[in-house]
Structure formats: C-alpha cells, structure tokens
Amino acid sequence: MAKYLCVNIDHIATIREARKVREPEPVAAAVIAELAGCRGITVHLRQDRRHINDGDVHLLRHTVVGSLNLEMAPTTEMVQFAKTVLPNMATLVPEGPNELTTEGGLNVEAKISEITTAVQALRSSGILVSLFIDPVKEQVKAARKAGADYVELHTGSFAEAFERRNESEIELEVSKLQDQIALALNCGLKVNAGHGLNYRNVKRIAGLSGIEEFNIGHSIVARAAMVGMDKAVREMLALIGS
C-alpha cells in the first residue's frame, strides 16, 4: 500500500499569531509543502481560533491542489462551517479549552449519538469523515458504527514511549497500533495515523502495514524553521517511504 503525507500547518499560523501580523502566511506554506510532494494539507480550526482562522480555511480551500483535511470538534458550529467550506475530509477530534495540543483520542463509544449525527451531516455534503481515536478496539468498532470512512489512530503513546527509549513500551504500543489497524481494515475503515510523529520515530510506524496517510505538523514546521518547508517535507517523505 502506498503511504502518503498530509502536512499540518497549524503552527505556521501560531508563529503569525504570536505577533498578530500577516506573516508567515499559512497558504504560502501549504503551496510549498504541496510542491515538495505531500498529498495534502491539514489544519485544525479550533473553537477559540488560537492559530488557524476561518479566513485561512477559505483561502486554503481555493488554493490546495491535493486534499484539504479539516480537523474540528464535532459541534454544530463546526459541522455547519465544514458544510460551507467543503474540505475533502473532516477529521473529528476532541477539544479542550486549555490544552496545548490534542491530548487523546475522541471517545466515540461514549458519544456515539453525537458523533453519528455529525458524521451523517458531513457525509451528506460529500465530505469524507475520519475519527481521531486511540488504538482501542472499542473505539474502532464505535467508529464503524458511527459511519466514518476513516479512523486516524492516535500515536501519542507510542511517541512518548519512544522518547523514554523504553523498548518494551515501544513494542507494546506498536503492537496495539498494528492490531487496531487490522481491525479497522476488517471493519471496512481506512486508516490514517498521527500525533507526536517526528523525524526520529516515524520510520517505526511507517513500517506498519495498512496505514494510508500520516498527518504530521509540529515536527515538520520546526524542521522548516531550520532548513525551509520544501526540504523539511522532502525529508519526511523519504522517511515514510512515500
């Protein structure tokens, strides 16, 4: 199976918002990333608009040549916004007001009615829907029940184990991911992966079969600050074997 990269450019906007000025421009970063070979662009439109804003998403919709993936909370406001913009994919994620970044997967099993309603509304407008979940069988099965097209498996626990250099923990997390990839595929779901993936650890996950796309943001933007977006994207593509 071919492996693809979708570059999350949220933190280009984070740099912009640090000074409340016009640069750096997320759309410019998206253009360079696509020219470097990634399949698409991901942005998380948070309810507090802390980095990406509505205008960014509208501009990206008219600029991105490949796939535009809109990460969003499963709220009525966000669903309506997505139905207006029509991204290629909407990835439903949990969202807390004080978190620095997404802290875990969506609890689809506990919120099945709410999630199913959001999935149906998005799919009725021709938007593919992915659910960002922990690699747990109950959540995979709930994602299928909710009618999603994809699951994006949360790789944060793997990334934390990798940073601790604990090989037994790493192997456990890799095994969990592979098991839930297999379950998702058997359920008719396609599989993406993301969170905490970087230039040091991504090859371990890229070696797993069944993952279609990797959503990677902070690591690529951080690398781009040193070597430029074009080189940062090409280096990551080489590591995942795209």
N, C-alpha and C positions, 0 to 999 in steps of 0.2 A: 504493500500500500504506500502511495506517495505521502510524504509528510510536508505540511505547509506551515508557514509562519504568518501570524497576524500580529502586527506591531501596535501595542497600546501607547498612545501618545499623550496620555493624561498629564504626564509630568513636564512636557513641553509647556502646557498651559499653567502648571504650577509655578514654573520659573517666571512666566509672564505676570501671573497674579501677585508674585512677591513684590513687584513694583507698580502694579496696576497700570501697565503701559501696553503698547501694541505688540511688542516683540518679546520673545520669539513667537512666531506665528504657527499654530498647530497645523494649518493647511499646508504650509511650506514643508514642514517636517513630514507630513503624510506623502506629499509628492515625491520627496527624495527617497523615502522608505520604499514606496512602490517601484520607483525606477531601479532601486537596488535589488529588487526581486521578491519582496514579500507578497503574499496573496491578498492581503487586506489590512485594514486599519480598524483598531478597536478604540472606543472612547467610553468612559463611564460618566454619564450625565447624572451627577449626584443631586439629591433634592436641595442641598444647600448651595449648589453651583460653586463649589470651592475652587474648581480649576476649569474644566470644560463647561462652556455655557451654551445656551440654545442656539445662538448665532453660529458658534463653531460647528455644531452638528449640521445645521442647514447648509453652511458652506461646504462641509465635507461631503454631504450627500451629492452636491453638484460637482465635486472635484475628484473624489475617489473613483478610480477606474475599476479596481477589483471589488472585493467585498467590504462593506461597511458594517461592522458589528457594534451595536449599541448596547452597552451594559447599563442596566437600570433596575431599580427596585420595582416589585410587582404591585405598584399603586395605580389607582385610576388616572391620576395626573400623568404619570409616565407612559402608561399604555396609550392614552389619547395623544400624547406628543409623538410617540413612535408611529402611530397610525397616520399622523400628519406628514412626518418626515419620510417614512417608508425605508428604513435601513434594510439591507439584505438579511440581517439576522439581529434578533434581540436576545441578549443573554440576561436572564433574570437572576439577580444576586441579592443577598441580604444586605442591609444597610443600616449602620448605627450612626447617630449624630456626632459622637465623639471619637470614633475610630480613626486611626491614621490611615489604615487600608482595610480592605475586606478581611474580616477575622475568621471566617469559616464558611462552610457551605450553607446553602439555603435548606431549611428544614421543610422539604416538600411534603413529607409524610404527615407532619403536624398541621400544615396549612393547605391541604390538598384542594379544598373547595376554592380558596382564594387564588391559588396558583393555576388551577384548571381554568377558571374564569379568564385570567389574564392570558393564558396560552391560547385559548379559543379566540379571544378578541384579536390577538396579534396575527394568528394564522389565518383568520378571516380576511385580513388585508394583504395576504400573500407574503407575510414575514416569517422566515424560519425562526424557530424558538429553541434556545438552548437554556438548560437549567444548570447553574453552578452549584455543584453538590460535593459533599465529602465522599470519599470512596467507600461507601457503606451500602450493602445490598438492599436494605430497606428504602434508602433514598433513590437508588437506581430503579427499583420496582415502582416507587411512587412517581418518578419522572415519566415512566411509561404510562402509568395510569392517568397522569395529568395531560397526556397527549403531546409531549415535547418531541421535537425532531432530533435534538442532540442533548447530551449531557456534557458539561465541562467538568472534569474531575479536578478537585482542589488538591494541588500538590504541595501545599504549605507544610504539612507534617513531614513529608519527605525532605523538603529543603532545610527544615530545622534540624533533622537528624543528620543530614549531610554536613551542616555547619559544625555540629558536635563531633563529627568524624567517628560516629559510632556505627561500625559496620553492621552489627546485628540489628540495630534500629533501622538502618538504611534498607537492609534486605527485607525486613518486615513491612516497611512502607511500600517498597517496590512490589512485593507480593500482593499487598492489598490492592494496589492500583491495577496490577495485571488481572487479578480475579474479577474486579468490578468492570474492567474493560470488556472482558469476555462475557460477563453477564449482560452488560448493556448491549453489546452486539447481538447476543441471543434474543434480547427483547426487541430488536429492531431499531435500536437507537444508534446514532453515530456518536463518536467520541472525540472531544477536544480535551486539552489539559492546560492548566496554568496556575500560577501563583508561586512566587519565590524562585522561579526558574532563572538561572543565570549562566554565564559562560563557563563556570566551574562544574555545575551539576547537570546541565541539560542533556549531556550525552547518555547519562544513565537512564533517563526517561525516554529519550529518543530511540533507545534500543528496544523498547516495548512494542509489541505488535498491536495494531488496532487503533492507534491514535491518528486522527486525521490532521489536526491542526493544533499548534502551540500558540497560546496567547501570552506574549511576553512584553513587558513595558519598562519597569523601572531600570532593570539591568541594561537594556539597550539604550535608554535615554542617558543613563550615567556614562556608559561607554562612548556614546555620541558626543558628550561634552569634552571628551579627551581626543577622539580621533575623527569625529564627524559622523553624521547619520548614515551616510552611504556605506562607509567601512564597517560601522557597528552592525548594520543589518546583514551585510555580506558575511561577516564573521559568524554571526549566529546561524545563518542559513547553512554554512559549512558544517557547523557542529551538529545540527539536527539532521544533516544528510539530505536536505531538500534539493 
